[in-house]
Amino acid sequence: MDVFPPEKRREVMRRIRSRGTRPEREIRRILDSMGVPYVYQAKLELGGKKRTVDFLIPEKRLVIEYRSCFFHGCPLHYRGVKGGILGKEWWERKIDRNRRRDRELEELLRRHGYRLVVIWSHDRKRIREILEGVLRG
């Protein structure tokens, strides 16, 4: 059970950055240094659904998404939650929704001819290497 009333919980959760995070700034810096034209927080219309992606490289029809191992339920590292002030059930529902939304985005991108590269937080030290490998081809 949450220790905060709903309005206070919303306020607390709004303070967690979802855009302009340190890893996203790092990706921007690397793409800039490589001279790669990109759109940050690009809005795409995919099958009647409007979706925002972290990075779009239009000329390659490539989308780059940065995902936190915790918030997106990384298949290598996510082992569930113990509880916390929001409670185990709340977090499980939240992370499950994130995973479903991620799968839906992946399918929409594939259907519309985009390639997707996901950079997980556990790959943070390899961002340049990952981007160079993807953008070479």
N, C-alpha and C positions, 0 to 999 in steps of 0.2 A: 504494500500500500504506500502511496506517495505521501510524503510529509508536508508537501505544499498544496495549497488550494489550486485549482486549475489555472486561474489567471496568473498566479505567481510562477507556476511551472512553465507556462507559455513564455513568460518574460525570461526566465532562466535559459530555456532552450533556444530562444531567439539570439542569445548572446554567443552561441556556438557558431563559429564561422563556417559557412558552406561555400563561400566564394572569396577569392583573394587570399587563400591560405598560403602559408610559406612554401609548401611543395608546388602549388600552382605558380607562384612567383618564380620559383626555380625553373620550372618548365618553360615559362615565358622567356626568362633570361637565356636559357639554352637555345630555344628556337630563334630568338633574336640574334644570338651570336653566330648561328648557323645560316642566317639570312633566309630563313624559311618564312614565307608569308602564311599567316594563320589568322583565324578569327577566334578571339577569346569569348567564352560564354555565348557561343553561336546558337541562334534559334533556328531550328529545322522543322519543316512541316513534313511529317512522315505518316502517310496513310491517314490523313485527316486529324492526326494528333500533333500538337506543337510540343516539341521537346527542346530542352536546352542541353547542350553538351559542353564539356570543359574547353576543348580545343577542336577546331575544324581546320583542316588543311585542304581547301577547296580543290586545288589543282590535282591532288592525289585522291580525292574523295575519301579522306582519312580522318577519323575521329580519334582523339586521344582523351581518355578519361583517367583521372587520378582517383583512386579509391582507398579509403582507410580500411585496414584489416578488420578493425572492430565494427565500425558503423555499417560496413557492407558485407560482413560475414565471410571473410576470406576463407576459401576452401582449405588453405594450408594451415592457418593459424586460429581461426575462430573456433572456440570450444564452448560456446555458450556463456551465459553470465551467471553470477552467483546471486545477484539481487540489486544491491545498492539502494539508494533512497527511493527510486522509482519502482523497484520491485522487479523480480525476475520475469514475470509474465509481461509487464509493460515493455521491457527491453527485447524480449523474444519476439513480440508482435512487431515492434519497430524495425528490428533487423530483418525479420521475415518480409515485411513490406518493402524494405530497401532492396533485398535480394530479388523479389518479384519485379519491382520496377526496373532493376538492372537487366534482368533477363528479357523483359519486354522491350527495352531500349535496344539490346543486342539484336533481337529478332527484327525489329523495325529497321535498324541500320542495314542489316544483311539483306533484307527484302528490297531495300531501296538502293542497293549497290555501293554501300559504304563499307570500308574496312574499319575495324575497331581495334585499338591498342589500349589495353588496360594496364596502368602502372599502379601496382599495389604499394602500400606504405612500406612493406618489407623489401621492396626494390628501390627504395629512395636513394640509396648510394650509387645505384646503377642507372639513373635517369638518362644521363648523356649517352651512355653506351646503348641503351634500349632505343633511344630516339635516333641515334646515328645508324643503327642496324635497320630500323624500319624505313628510314628516309633514303637510304642508299638505293633501295630497289624501286 
